[in-house]
């Protein structure tokens, strides 16, 4: 979310999608854009924990790797570079 909030047009489109998903969650149907985005992020984080999906750091991916991964995913037309 931080990366999307730092981008202008591209980030706004992505955040709009997260807000739309957040508004599908019970209790957030009429939430503000920021609240809906935060609800979506919390829901996703909770789901990852519940499903016990390992963090990327377990596979050797660190914070310093993220900008490069984001750049590759942004220019890829498939999910090849999208973890």
N, C-alpha and C positions, 0 to 999 in steps of 0.2 A: 504494500500500500504506500509505503514511503516513496518508492521509486515512481509510482504513478502520480502521486501528489506533486512531485517535482517536475513532471513533464507537463507541457501545456495541453495542446490539442489531443495528442495520443493518450495522455494520462486521463484527461476528462472523459474520453470515450470509455476507457477501461473502468474508471470509477463509477460511471453511470451504470455499467453492467453489474458491478458489485452492489450498488444501491438497489437496483431492481431485484437482485437475488435476496438481499437483506429484507426487502419489503414483503417477500414471500414467507418469511418466518413469522410464527404466531407472536402477536403483540407488537409487531413492527410494520404493519400494513400501511400506517400513515406517518411513519417516522420521517424525520428530516433526512436529507441526503447523507450527512455525516453520521447520524445515528444508525441509519440503515447499512452504511458501509462498515461501521464498527461492529454491528450485529452479525453481518456476514463473516467478517474476519474472526470474531469470537466463535461462531458456530463451526467454521472450518477448523480452527485450532482445537476446539473440543473434539470434533470428529476424528482428527488425526490422533489425538491422545487415546480416545476410546478404541480405535482400530489398531492401536499400537504400531503405527507407521513410524519406522525409524527416521531420525533426523538426518539430513544430508551430511552432517559432520561425521556420522558413523561411516560414511563412504569416502571420507577424506576431503569433502567439500567444505571450505571455510568461508568466512565473511568476505575475504579478499577475492574470492572466486566469483562472487555473485554479479558484480558489474559486467564481467566478460560473458557470463552465462546469459544475462539479460540482453546484452547486445546481440549475441548469437540467436537467441530465441526470437528477438524482434525482427531479424532479417530473414529468418527461415520460413519457408512456406509450409512446413510440416511441423510435427512435434519432435523432430530429430534432436534438437538442441534444448528441448523443454523438459526439465526433470520432473 
